[in-house]
Amino acid sequence: MLKIKRVYEQPDKNDGVRMLVDRLWPRGVRKEDAKIDQWMKDIAPSDELRSWFAHRAERWNKFKKLYCQELQTKQNLVQTLRAISKKNTVTLLYAAKDNLRNNAVVLQEYIENKQVEN
């Protein structure tokens, strides 16, 4: 099961495995306080895509398309995340202020809609 949550929200016992899926470490979050089980920075959007998107709502649809294209080239990471989420609750953590338009939303959708039986 996959859930998403802002990294700034309080950790909860129902979060399961907490995975940060941003390329950059979130501002103001101390590593020892973050309660992050794994940092999957390589599954995050490229620096170029992240900078271009800049959380501008008018770029959201194009960002989703381009990020999904990037995820096609990261299938080993996608498969790892998918396998963990089949056995455990996984909470994808992100730092963006926009709860509806961020990379964790795209990643969750990508994994849930691209399920492939192994």
Stockholm file with secondary structure:
# STOCKHOLM 1.0

chainA/1-118         MLKIKRVYEQPDKNDGVRMLVDRLWPRGVRKEDAKIDQWMKDIAPSDELRSWFAHRAERWNKFKKLYCQELQTKQNLVQTLRAISKKNTVTLLYAAKDNLRNNAVVLQEYIENKQVEN
#=GR chainA/1-118 SS CEEEEETTSCCCGGGCEEEECCSSCCTTCCTTTSCCSEECGGGSCCHHHHHHHTTCGGGHHHHHHHHHHHHHTTHHHHHHHHHHHHHSCEEEEECCSCSSSSHHHHHHHHHHHSCCCC
#=GC SS_cons         CEEEEETTSCCCGGGCEEEECCSSCCTTCCTTTSCCSEECGGGSCCHHHHHHHTTCGGGHHHHHHHHHHHHHTTHHHHHHHHHHHHHSCEEEEECCSCSSSSHHHHHHHHHHHSCCCC
//
